[in-house]
Amino acid sequence: MQRITTLRENMNTVYEQKTDYASFDVMNKQGSMKDVLDFICA
């Protein structure tokens, strides 16, 4: 999960943009699939 997060942060820095995102991390019990689906459907 950390590698994916770092990649997203690095891409935002390189492309000088701050994209909205939603995520969940099963191993650390953070976020939920519902949060991600709500984000996609918004």
N, C-alpha and C positions, 0 to 999 in steps of 0.2 A: 504494500500500500504506500509506503514511504517513497518508493521509486516513482510511482505514478504521480503522487502529489508533487514531488520535486520536478518532474518533467513538466507538469502543468504550470508550475510557478516559473520555471525557466523559460517556457514558451511565451508566457505573458510578458516577461522581462524583455526577451529578445524582440518580440513583435510590438512592444510598447502598448499593450492593451490589457485590460482587466476584464476577462470574461466571467460571467456568472456561472456558477456550477453547483451541483448537488452531488453528494456521495454518501455511501454507507460503508462501514468497515465491520464485517462480521466478527473478525478476530478480537476486536476491541469493543464490540457492542456499541458502536456509535452510528447514529443516523438510522434510516430505515428505507426499505424499498418504497414505501408509501411516499416518503419525502422526495425521492428521486422521480417517481411517477407524477407527483403533483407539480414538480418543477418542469418536467417535460410538457405537461398538459397546460401549463400557465401561458 
